[in-house]
């Protein structure tokens, strides 16, 4: 059987570093095994949809050159690849479970469910549905349906223990009586994540589910659904949590941001790939830099660590700086131009020439290349370049005059010395600036 993995983001905003790390690992595993990567949009939670999210997901994958075989703009025989376009499928399979007595209608109001949870909390019981509606007779169910009472469909968790072997975590088992009879079809006709993901992964012939550790507690529920349908269970690999330097879950307080923000700040795709792949994967060597082709050859889920991966922005800066220093000057300058324009230092005038905004002068690309080349060894991301070379694109420098006053020197003496220096430098020509003279 050929390997088929999937990247299944929700369009709830711009993807973050954890989302794209999962996409990278799924892509590497698929390509290492000559398999396919499917991109599926999971938009069953209609309350959290954010316009433009799908475009940002595609932009992120394209930026890293992570090609995919089905989904988004690529048709395939298992589509559609957007869950909101597959509603009838989910309803069909939800009612199959009802017919097989493995799921049931639940007519409980939100008020009753809230009251039930409060009572459980008071009695220090685990929050679980009490199965009141499981006791309804067929006649009672038909009467409620005929009366148009709103309902959800719940999956009936069977007795026993659910165990599986996770590629990363090893053997995992859980007592089924700790699981809730989860809702699989909501009152608005939309499936919950649990039903949709199982139906989709089965119908799309997914062989390996590679996702973040946060989904590990849901996996027994998914396995029970596979078993209820009598479907083959895919293999699971839950990637370690990404942590901040304080070893707590990565968040905004650690400087975490949307993935595309790193692109905007001037991090190169090669650097981001090398940084992200080490957020959990161990190559079993001292190497810290790999090309994408080398990663495809070397990648193995068996070498993914269980322990949380530390997100170290300093490390990312260092890796990016290494790639910047390896660039040819014309390639480096080409990457710098958008940042110089964004900072208002230059503007395009005509082919081969640029206008300096502050002075109105025209300069050739060669001048810009010479200016930015002075900082190629220093900057660590392209958003740093404008500040570093701004003095090459202005006639007036903004500075604190106090910085020119040397220790134990009167201000009048400093002023006189600077005036003499200015007169001297104004008298120099380009011919004076030779290595010997300097």
C-alpha positions in Angstrom: 0.0 0.0 0.0 1.4 3.4 -1.0 1.9 6.0 1.8 -0.7 8.8 1.9 -0.3 11.6 4.5 -2.4 14.7 5.0 -2.1 18.2 6.2 -5.5 19.3 7.5 -5.5 22.8 8.8 -8.6 24.8 9.9 -9.1 28.2 8.2 -9.3 30.1 11.5 -6.5 32.6 10.7 -3.0 32.7 9.5 -1.2 29.3 10.2 1.3 29.4 13.0 4.7 27.7 13.3 3.2 24.5 14.8 0.8 24.1 11.9 3.5 24.4 9.3 5.9 22.1 11.3 3.2 19.4 11.0 2.9 20.1 7.3 6.7 19.8 6.9 6.9 16.5 8.8 3.9 15.0 6.8 5.5 16.2 3.5 8.9 14.8 4.4 7.4 11.4 5.4 5.4 11.2 2.2 8.3 12.1 -0.1 10.7 9.8 1.8 8.3 7.0 1.1 7.4 8.0 -2.5 3.9 8.7 -1.2 1.3 11.5 -1.5 0.5 14.5 0.6 -3.1 15.6 0.7 -4.2 19.1 1.9 -7.6 19.1 3.4 -9.4 22.1 4.8 -11.2 21.3 8.0 -13.9 24.0 8.4 -16.6 22.2 10.4 -16.4 24.8 13.2 -18.3 27.6 11.3 -18.0 30.1 14.2 -14.2 30.4 13.9 -13.7 30.8 10.2 -11.5 33.8 9.1 -11.7 35.1 5.6 -8.4 34.7 3.7 -7.1 31.9 5.8 -7.0 29.3 3.0 -5.0 31.7 0.8 -2.5 32.1 3.7 -2.2 28.4 4.1 -1.4 28.0 0.4 1.1 30.9 0.5 2.9 29.3 3.5 3.3 25.9 1.7 4.3 27.6 -1.6 6.9 29.7 0.2 8.6 26.6 1.6 8.2 24.8 -1.7 6.2 22.0 0.0 4.2 20.7 -3.0 1.1 18.6 -2.5 -0.6 16.0 -4.6 -4.3 16.7 -3.9 -6.4 19.4 -2.3 -6.5 23.3 -2.5 -6.0 24.0 -6.2 -5.3 20.4 -7.2 -8.2 18.1 -7.9 -8.1 14.4 -7.1 -10.3 11.3 -7.1 -11.1 11.7 -3.3 -12.4 15.2 -3.3 -13.9 17.6 -2.5 -11.1 18.5 0.0 -13.0 21.0 2.0 -15.1 19.6 4.8 -18.0 22.0 4.4 -18.5 20.6 0.9 -18.8 17.0 2.3 -21.7 17.4 4.7 -24.0 14.8 3.1 -21.2 12.2 3.5 -20.9 12.9 7.2 -24.7 12.7 7.7 -24.8 9.4 5.8 -22.1 7.8 8.1 -23.5 9.3 11.3 -26.9 7.7 10.6 -25.2 4.4 9.7 -23.9 4.4 13.2 -27.4 5.1 14.6 -28.8 2.3 12.5 -26.2 0.0 13.9 -27.0 1.0 17.5 -23.5 2.5 17.9 -24.8 6.1 18.1 -28.0 7.7 19.2 -30.1 10.8 19.1 -29.7 13.2 22.0 -32.5 15.9 22.6 -31.1 17.4 25.8 -31.1 21.2 25.9 -28.0 23.2 26.6 -29.6 24.2 29.9 -30.0 20.6 31.0 -26.4 19.8 30.0 -25.1 22.8 31.9 -27.0 21.7 35.0 -25.7 18.2 34.6 -22.1 19.4 34.4 -22.5 21.6 37.5 -23.9 18.7 39.5 -20.9 16.5 38.4 -18.5 19.2 39.4 -20.1 19.5 42.8 -19.8 15.7 43.3 -16.2 15.7 41.9 -17.2 13.5 39.0 -15.6 13.6 35.6 -17.7 15.7 33.1 -19.5 13.2 30.9 -22.9 12.9 29.3 -25.2 10.8 31.6 -26.8 8.9 28.7 -30.3 10.0 29.5 -31.3 9.9 25.8 -29.8 6.5 25.3 -32.7 5.2 27.4 -35.4 6.6 25.0 -37.6 4.1 23.3 -37.9 4.0 19.5 -41.4 5.4 19.9 -40.2 8.3 22.0 -37.5 9.1 19.5 -39.9 9.1 16.6 -42.3 11.4 18.5 -39.5 13.9 19.2 -38.3 13.9 15.6 -41.8 14.3 14.3 -42.3 17.3 16.7 -39.2 18.9 15.2 -37.2 18.9 18.5 -33.6 19.8 17.9 -31.1 17.1 18.5 -27.5 16.0 18.1 -26.1 12.5 17.4 -23.8 11.0 20.0 -21.4 8.2 19.5 -21.9 5.4 22.2 -18.5 4.6 23.7 -18.2 0.8 24.1 -16.8 -0.9 27.2 -13.2 -2.0 27.4 -9.8 -0.5 26.8 -8.5 1.2 23.7 -4.8 0.7 22.9 -2.6 1.6 20.0 1.0 2.1 19.1 2.0 5.6 18.3 5.1 5.9 16.1 6.4 8.7 18.3 4.9 8.0 21.7 5.0 4.3 21.8 2.2 2.2 23.3 -0.8 4.2 24.5 -3.9 2.8 26.2 -7.0 4.3 27.9 -10.0 2.9 29.7 -13.1 3.6 27.6 -15.2 4.5 30.7 -13.1 7.6 31.0 -14.4 8.8 27.6 -17.5 10.8 26.9 -20.2 9.9 24.5 -19.0 12.6 22.1 -21.3 14.5 19.8 -20.5 13.5 16.2 -23.3 15.4 14.4 -24.4 18.8 15.6 -27.9 20.2 15.6 -27.1 22.4 12.6 -26.3 19.3 10.5 -22.5 19.9 10.6 -20.3 17.1 11.9 -17.9 17.6 14.8 -14.2 17.2 14.1 -14.1 13.7 15.4 -16.6 12.2 12.9 -15.4 14.3 9.9 -11.7 13.5 10.4 -12.3 9.8 10.6 -14.6 9.6 7.6 -12.3 11.8 5.5 -9.1 9.9 6.5 -10.8 6.6 5.6 -12.3 7.7 2.3 -9.1 9.5 1.3 -7.1 6.4 2.0 -4.8 8.1 4.5 -2.3 5.6 5.8 -0.4 7.8 8.3 -1.9 10.6 10.5 0.9 13.0 11.5 -0.3 15.7 13.8 0.5 17.7 16.9 0.6 16.1 20.4 -2.5 18.1 21.4 -4.6 15.6 19.4 -3.3 12.6 21.3 -6.2 12.5 23.8 -8.7 12.4 20.9 -7.0 9.4 19.2 -8.8 6.7 21.2 -12.1 8.3 20.2 -11.1 8.2 16.6 -9.9 4.6 16.8 -13.3 3.6 18.4 -15.0 5.2 15.4 -12.9 3.3 13.0 -13.7 0.1 14.8 -17.5 1.0 14.8 -17.4 1.3 11.0 -15.2 -1.8 10.7 -12.5 0.2 8.9 -8.8 -0.2 8.9 -7.1 2.1 11.4 -4.2 4.2 10.1 -0.9 4.6 11.9 -0.6 7.7 14.1 2.4 9.9 14.9 1.9 12.7 17.4 4.6 15.3 17.2 6.0 16.8 20.4 4.7 20.1 21.7 6.6 23.2 20.8 7.8 25.0 24.0 9.1 28.4 24.7 12.5 28.9 26.4 10.8 28.6 29.8 9.6 25.1 28.7 5.9 26.2 28.7 3.7 25.8 25.7 4.8 28.3 23.0 2.6 31.4 22.9 2.6 35.1 22.1 4.4 35.8 25.3 7.4 34.0 23.8 7.3 36.1 20.6 5.5 33.5 18.7 3.7 34.9 15.7 1.9 33.8 12.5 4.2 31.8 10.2 3.9 34.3 7.4 5.3 37.0 9.7 8.6 35.2 9.6 8.5 35.4 5.8 7.7 39.2 6.0 10.6 39.7 8.5 13.0 38.3 6.0 13.7 34.7 7.1 14.6 32.5 4.1 12.6 29.3 3.4 15.8 27.2 3.7 16.4 28.5 7.2 12.8 28.1 8.4 12.8 24.5 7.1 16.1 23.6 8.9 14.8 25.3 12.1 11.4 23.6 12.1 12.7 20.2 11.3 14.8 20.3 14.4 11.7 21.1 16.5 11.3 17.4 17.3 13.4 15.5 14.8 16.9 14.1 15.5 19.1 13.3 12.5 21.4 11.2 14.7 24.4 13.2 13.6 26.0 16.6 14.3 24.8 18.2 11.2 22.6 21.3 11.6 22.0 22.2 7.9 20.2 20.1 5.3 18.9 20.9 1.9 15.3 19.9 1.3 16.4 17.0 -0.9 18.8 15.8 1.9 16.0 15.9 4.4 13.7 13.8 2.2 16.5 11.2 2.1 17.2 11.3 5.8 13.8 11.9 7.5 12.4 9.1 9.6 9.5 9.4 12.1 11.3 6.9 14.3 13.8 9.7 15.1 11.2 12.1 16.3 11.6 12.8 20.0 8.8 12.6 22.6 10.1 15.5 24.7 8.9 19.0 24.0 10.9 21.0 21.4 12.2 24.3 22.5 11.5 27.3 20.1 14.7 29.3 20.2 14.4 32.5 18.1 18.1 33.2 18.6 18.8 29.8 16.9 16.5 30.8 14.0 18.3 34.1 13.6 21.7 32.3 13.6 20.6 29.8 11.0 19.1 32.5 8.8 22.3 34.5 9.1 24.3 31.6 7.9 22.2 31.3 4.7 22.4 35.0 4.2 26.2 35.0 4.3 26.2 32.2 1.6 24.2 34.2 -0.9 25.8 35.8 -4.0 25.8 39.6 -3.8 23.3 40.1 -6.5 20.9 37.6 -4.9 21.4 39.2 -1.5 20.8 42.7 -2.9 17.7 41.4 -4.7 16.3 40.2 -1.4 17.2 43.6 0.3 15.4 45.8 -2.3 11.8 45.2 -1.0 12.9 46.1 2.6 14.7 49.2 1.5 11.5 50.3 -0.5 9.3 49.4 2.5 11.4 51.6 4.8 11.0 54.5 2.4 14.7 54.7 1.5 14.4 54.0 -2.2 11.8 53.8 -5.0 12.0 52.3 -8.4 12.5 54.9 -11.2 13.4 53.1 -14.4 15.2 50.0 -15.5 18.5 49.7 -13.7 18.0 52.9 -11.7 16.5 53.7 -8.3 15.5 57.0 -6.7 16.8 57.9 -3.2 13.6 59.2 -1.5 15.4 61.5 1.0 17.6 63.3 -1.6 15.7 62.9 -4.9 18.9 61.6 -6.5 19.1 58.6 -8.8 21.4 55.7 -8.1 22.4 52.6 -10.0 21.7 49.1 -8.7 25.5 48.8 -8.3 25.5 51.5 -5.7 22.8 49.7 -3.7 24.7 46.4 -4.0 27.8 48.0 -2.6 25.9 49.6 0.3 24.1 46.4 1.4 27.2 44.2 0.8 28.8 46.0 3.8 26.2 44.5 6.1 25.8 41.0 4.6 28.1 39.5 7.2 26.2 41.2 10.0 22.4 41.1 9.5 20.5 38.0 10.5 17.2 38.7 8.7 16.4 41.0 5.8 14.1 43.3 7.9 17.4 44.5 9.6 19.0 45.8 6.4 17.2 49.2 6.2 18.3 50.5 9.5 21.8 49.1 8.9 22.4 51.0 5.6 20.1 54.0 6.0 23.0 56.5 6.1 23.8 55.6 2.5 20.5 57.0 1.4 20.3 60.4 3.1 22.2 63.7 3.3 21.3 64.3 6.9 21.9 62.0 9.7 19.6 61.9 12.7 21.8 61.6 15.8 22.2 62.7 19.4 24.8 65.6 19.4 25.9 64.6 22.9 27.4 61.4 21.5 30.1 63.6 19.8 31.2 65.2 23.1 34.2 63.2 24.3 35.0 62.7 27.9 37.0 65.6 29.6 36.5 67.9 26.6 34.6 71.2 26.5 31.8 71.5 24.0 33.4 74.5 22.4 36.6 72.5 21.7 34.6 69.6 20.3 32.7 72.0 18.0 36.0 73.6 16.8 37.6 70.1 16.1 34.6 68.9 14.2 34.6 72.1 12.0 38.3 71.5 11.2 37.5 67.8 10.4 34.7 68.8 8.1 36.9 71.3 6.2 39.5 68.6 5.8 37.1 65.9 4.5 35.4 68.3 2.1 38.7 68.9 0.5 39.2 65.3 -0.3 38.4 63.7 -3.6 37.7 60.1 -4.6 41.3 59.7 -5.7 42.4 60.4 -2.1 40.5 57.3 -0.8 43.1 54.7 -1.6 44.3 51.8 0.6 47.7 53.5 0.9 46.3 56.8 2.1 43.9 55.2 4.5 
